[in-house]
Amino acid sequence: MRKYKFKRGFKPTQERLEEMINKHFGSFDKDGEIYVVRYGAIEELRLWFDGKLLCAESKTNPKVELSVAQDTLKTYNRFLEELTGYTAKERQKMMKKEIEE
């Protein structure tokens, strides 16, 4: 499971999350407070809020074609950047910093 912070000015609201899921992945199911997304190489992506953090848990299919996997990763990164305000590079830097501490 991964937790993502939100940049100042980017609100962690259910409305924004639903809007971004629909924009990038097309649709979602809801299991209580958890949003469930299926897209490309992602068999199941579960998203929810823990206070001001976005939590994401995913199961992927390793047997998909390379082009599908690449498209899925690009879409996921665009989704996270537009939702949280942090680029993939910034998220990677924050994750490395957390691991070092």
Phi and psi restraints in degrees (value plus and minus 20) as a CYANA .aco file:
   2 ARG   PHI    -137.9   -97.9
   2 ARG   PSI     128.0   168.0
   3 LYS   PHI    -140.3  -100.3
   3 LYS   PSI     113.9   153.9
   4 TYR   PHI    -138.9   -98.9
   4 TYR   PSI     113.1   153.1
   5 LYS   PHI    -103.3   -63.3
   5 LYS   PSI     140.8   180.8
   6 PHE   PHI    -128.4   -88.4
   6 PHE   PSI     116.3   156.3
   7 LYS   PHI     -90.0   -50.0
   7 LYS   PSI     133.6   173.6
   8 ARG   PHI     -74.8   -34.8
   8 ARG   PSI     114.0   154.0
   9 GLY   PHI      74.0   114.0
   9 GLY   PSI     -30.8     9.2
  10 PHE   PHI    -126.8   -86.8
  10 PHE   PSI      91.2   131.2
  11 LYS   PHI    -106.4   -66.4
  11 LYS   PSI     113.2   153.2
  12 PRO   PHI    -105.1   -65.1
  12 PRO   PSI      57.6    97.6
  13 THR   PHI    -135.4   -95.4
  13 THR   PSI     134.8   174.8
  14 GLN   PHI     -84.5   -44.5
  14 GLN   PSI     -55.1   -15.1
  15 GLU   PHI     -82.1   -42.1
  15 GLU   PSI     -66.3   -26.3
  16 ARG   PHI     -84.7   -44.7
  16 ARG   PSI     -61.2   -21.2
  17 LEU   PHI     -81.1   -41.1
  17 LEU   PSI     -67.0   -27.0
  18 GLU   PHI     -81.5   -41.5
  18 GLU   PSI     -62.2   -22.2
  19 GLU   PHI     -81.8   -41.8
  19 GLU   PSI     -65.0   -25.0
  20 MET   PHI     -89.2   -49.2
  20 MET   PSI     -58.3   -18.3
  21 ILE   PHI     -81.8   -41.8
  21 ILE   PSI     -68.0   -28.0
  22 ASN   PHI     -81.7   -41.7
  22 ASN   PSI     -60.8   -20.8
  23 LYS   PHI     -85.2   -45.2
  23 LYS   PSI     -64.6   -24.6
  24 HIS   PHI    -114.4   -74.4
  24 HIS   PSI     -54.7   -14.7
  25 PHE   PHI    -130.6   -90.6
  25 PHE   PSI     -34.0     6.0
  26 GLY   PHI      76.2   116.2
  26 GLY   PSI     -65.0   -25.0
  27 SER   PHI    -179.9  -139.9
  27 SER   PSI     150.6   190.6
  28 PHE   PHI    -175.5  -135.5
  28 PHE   PSI     142.6   182.6
  29 ASP   PHI    -132.9   -92.9
  29 ASP   PSI     138.4   178.4
  30 LYS   PHI    -143.4  -103.4
  30 LYS   PSI     109.9   149.9
  31 ASP   PHI    -140.3  -100.3
  31 ASP   PSI      65.9   105.9
  32 GLY   PHI      50.4    90.4
  32 GLY   PSI    -137.6   -97.6
  33 GLU   PHI    -114.9   -74.9
  33 GLU   PSI     -18.2    21.8
  34 ILE   PHI    -121.9   -81.9
  34 ILE   PSI     111.1   151.1
  35 TYR   PHI    -115.1   -75.1
  35 TYR   PSI     111.4   151.4
  36 VAL   PHI    -135.9   -95.9
  36 VAL   PSI     103.6   143.6
  37 VAL   PHI    -141.1  -101.1
  37 VAL   PSI     120.7   160.7
  38 ARG   PHI    -147.3  -107.3
  38 ARG   PSI     105.6   145.6
  39 TYR   PHI    -179.7  -139.7
  39 TYR   PSI     111.3   151.3
  40 GLY   PHI      30.8    70.8
  40 GLY   PSI    -140.0  -100.0
  41 ALA   PHI    -100.6   -60.6
  41 ALA   PSI     -25.8    14.2
  42 ILE   PHI    -106.9   -66.9
  42 ILE   PSI      91.2   131.2
  43 GLU   PHI     -92.1   -52.1
  43 GLU   PSI     -60.0   -20.0
  44 GLU   PHI    -177.3  -137.3
  44 GLU   PSI     105.6   145.6
  45 LEU   PHI    -140.6  -100.6
  45 LEU   PSI      98.6   138.6
  46 ARG   PHI    -126.6   -86.6
  46 ARG   PSI     104.7   144.7
  47 LEU   PHI    -143.3  -103.3
  47 LEU   PSI     117.9   157.9
  48 TRP   PHI    -178.1  -138.1
  48 TRP   PSI     147.6   187.6
  49 PHE   PHI    -121.9   -81.9
  49 PHE   PSI     120.3   160.3
  50 ASP   PHI    -142.7  -102.7
  50 ASP   PSI      69.2   109.2
  51 GLY   PHI      47.5    87.5
  51 GLY   PSI    -138.3   -98.3
  52 LYS   PHI    -119.6   -79.6
  52 LYS   PSI      -6.2    33.8
  53 LEU   PHI    -129.6   -89.6
  53 LEU   PSI     125.6   165.6
  54 LEU   PHI    -114.7   -74.7
  54 LEU   PSI     105.7   145.7
  55 CYS   PHI    -123.1   -83.1
  55 CYS   PSI     117.5   157.5
  56 ALA   PHI    -155.9  -115.9
  56 ALA   PSI     112.1   152.1
  57 GLU   PHI    -151.3  -111.3
  57 GLU   PSI     107.1   147.1
  58 SER   PHI    -153.1  -113.1
  58 SER   PSI     133.2   173.2
  59 LYS   PHI    -144.1  -104.1
  59 LYS   PSI     106.9   146.9
  60 THR   PHI    -136.9   -96.9
  60 THR   PSI     140.5   180.5
  61 ASN   PHI    -119.7   -79.7
  61 ASN   PSI      89.5   129.5
  62 PRO   PHI     -94.3   -54.3
  62 PRO   PSI     -27.5    12.5
  63 LYS   PHI    -117.2   -77.2
  63 LYS   PSI      -9.0    31.0
  64 VAL   PHI    -100.2   -60.2
  64 VAL   PSI     144.4   184.4
  65 GLU   PHI     -84.8   -44.8
  65 GLU   PSI     133.3   173.3
  66 LEU   PHI     -77.9   -37.9
  66 LEU   PSI     -62.0   -22.0
  67 SER   PHI     -83.9   -43.9
  67 SER   PSI     -56.8   -16.8
  68 VAL   PHI     -87.9   -47.9
  68 VAL   PSI     -62.9   -22.9
  69 ALA   PHI     -82.6   -42.6
  69 ALA   PSI     -63.2   -23.2
  70 GLN   PHI     -85.3   -45.3
  70 GLN   PSI     -62.7   -22.7
  71 ASP   PHI     -83.0   -43.0
  71 ASP   PSI     -61.3   -21.3
  72 THR   PHI     -82.6   -42.6
  72 THR   PSI     -64.9   -24.9
  73 LEU   PHI     -83.8   -43.8
  73 LEU   PSI     -63.5   -23.5
  74 LYS   PHI     -82.0   -42.0
  74 LYS   PSI     -63.6   -23.6
  75 THR   PHI     -84.2   -44.2
  75 THR   PSI     -63.6   -23.6
  76 TYR   PHI     -82.5   -42.5
  76 TYR   PSI     -63.3   -23.3
  77 ASN   PHI     -85.8   -45.8
  77 ASN   PSI     -60.2   -20.2
  78 ARG   PHI     -83.5   -43.5
  78 ARG   PSI     -61.9   -21.9
  79 PHE   PHI     -78.4   -38.4
  79 PHE   PSI     -71.2   -31.2
  80 LEU   PHI     -84.1   -44.1
  80 LEU   PSI     -59.9   -19.9
  81 GLU   PHI     -84.8   -44.8
  81 GLU   PSI     -64.4   -24.4
  82 GLU   PHI     -89.6   -49.6
  82 GLU   PSI     -52.2   -12.2
  83 LEU   PHI     -99.2   -59.2
  83 LEU   PSI     -66.4   -26.4
  84 THR   PHI    -116.5   -76.5
  84 THR   PSI     -42.8    -2.8
  85 GLY   PHI      71.6   111.6
  85 GLY   PSI     -25.5    14.5
  86 TYR   PHI    -123.7   -83.7
  86 TYR   PSI     116.3   156.3
  87 THR   PHI     -95.6   -55.6
  87 THR   PSI     148.8   188.8
  88 ALA   PHI     -80.1   -40.1
  88 ALA   PSI     -59.1   -19.1
  89 LYS   PHI     -83.8   -43.8
  89 LYS   PSI     -63.7   -23.7
  90 GLU   PHI     -85.7   -45.7
  90 GLU   PSI     -60.9   -20.9
  91 ARG   PHI     -84.1   -44.1
  91 ARG   PSI     -59.9   -19.9
  92 GLN   PHI     -82.7   -42.7
  92 GLN   PSI     -63.4   -23.4
  93 LYS   PHI     -81.8   -41.8
  93 LYS   PSI     -63.5   -23.5
  94 MET   PHI     -84.6   -44.6
  94 MET   PSI     -59.4   -19.4
  95 MET   PHI     -85.8   -45.8
  95 MET   PSI     -62.2   -22.2
  96 LYS   PHI     -82.1   -42.1
  96 LYS   PSI     -60.2   -20.2
  97 LYS   PHI     -83.4   -43.4
  97 LYS   PSI     -62.1   -22.1
  98 GLU   PHI     -84.5   -44.5
  98 GLU   PSI     -58.2   -18.2
  99 ILE   PHI     -87.4   -47.4
  99 ILE   PSI     -58.9   -18.9
 100 GLU   PHI     -86.0   -46.0
 100 GLU   PSI     -50.7   -10.7
